[in-house]
Amino acid sequence: MNHTKYQVLVLGGGNAGISAAAQLLIARPDLEVAILEPSETHYYQPAWTLVGGGDFDIKKTARPQAECMPEKAKWIKGRAKTFLPEENAVITDAGERLEYEYLIVALGIQIDWHKIKGLEESIGKNGVSSNYSYKYAPYTFECVRQLKGGTAIFTNPNTPIKCGGAPQKIMYLASDYFRKNGLLNKIEVNFCSAGGVIFGVKKYADTLNKVIERYGIKTNFKENLVEIRGDEKIAVFDRTNPDGNIEKVERSYDFLHVTPPQSAPDCIKESPLADKSNAFGWVDVDKHTLQHNRFPNVFSLGDVSSTPNAKTGAAVRKQAPVLVQNLLKVMDNQALDQSYNGYGSCPLVTGYGKLVLAEFDYNNEPAESFALIDQSKERYSMYLLKKYGLPFLYWNKILKGTA
């Protein structure tokens, strides 16, 4: 049946879109669900940190998209371009009009490589890399392995990012690699972050500050990377001083790991679905129900939504059941009764075989899964969970809608 109206149209075939669609189809197998997604390959991105540290095979993070799609969902290959929520329609980049009764927006986050001058020209060579790309994560480890002395800089931008801990996780792995190879005293490791603290939850920040001390890392807060002069190996930062004035700071590097600025996809920013009061253009939803604040038949989850939680796969896992149950209530003309509390998790790798499992809610209060242990401590067991447990859970349970 080639008609282009669907009961439920899901935009995005990443973690959020697929797990929500799968759970919806488990709850109501007779629903007609379509997923709009252009990519032929599906990536398990959380493992790219370990790839950058030389402790995970990049090939194991990619699978054919067709294997990940729920069997009962129709896969439409394409991208959303224009949103017409008043008409319950989306226009694709190929000009196809897709109409819906209910819309789930799960388009993820856009990586704005172009917003750092010189980054696109520099990355992948001369010691400039980023774990935020399948293409470059292996080069990160190449750079770490080849560095015998000098300066290594790890950056963190002034925008929300997916996996807020990723910029520092690779720094700890690299530092541990230098330590194991007797190079830590020959390499100055710098963390240049546009933020003001190492981590927003004190319980975990206390541990991380000890890790920073252990490796002798220099922290430079309120510094936002704005330019890379690759031929000179110079990184230029905007530093915000205590008086609020911004000054340019130039730092030379031998290895530069960049976490690029991020925002909502351009098609969302420019659409009626965006939260116009927010510079990043997220989909404007109620932070507890995940229902759009102006269009009741539209829901959103994952990185693209305006919920002010950490943008992580763990957040999606808690959001998806809330969205699905609330969407079913809307279909049945009943009151919404499920609420998302802002749960997010950040498995903070602090070295090889060491991990702090940070879990917290909207109030930046710990919301931990393991009552009997102190999760602010570095643990080998949690490292194994990240390396083996979570990828297994992702491919076999989360994408199937059963976790």
Secondary structure, 3 states (H helix, E strand, C coil): CCCCEEEEEEECCCHHHHHHHHHHHHHCCCCCEEEECCCCEEECHHHHHHHHCCCCCHHHHEEEHHHHCCCCCEEECCCEEEEEHHHCEEEECCCCEEEEEEEEECCCCEECHHHCECHHHHCCCCCEECCCCCCCHHHHHHHHHHCCCEEEEEEECCCCCECCCHHHHHHHHHHHHHHHCCCCCCEEEEEEECCCCCCCCHHHHHHHHHHHHHHCCEEEECEEEEEEECCCCEEEEEEECCCCCEEEEEEECCEEECCCCEECCHHHHCCCCECCCCCCCCECECCCCCEECCCCCEEECHHHECCCCCECHHHHHHHHHHHHHHHHHHHCCCCCCCCCCCCEEEEEEEECCEEEEEEECCCCCECCCCCCCCCCCCEHHHHHHHHHHHHHHHHHHHCCCCC
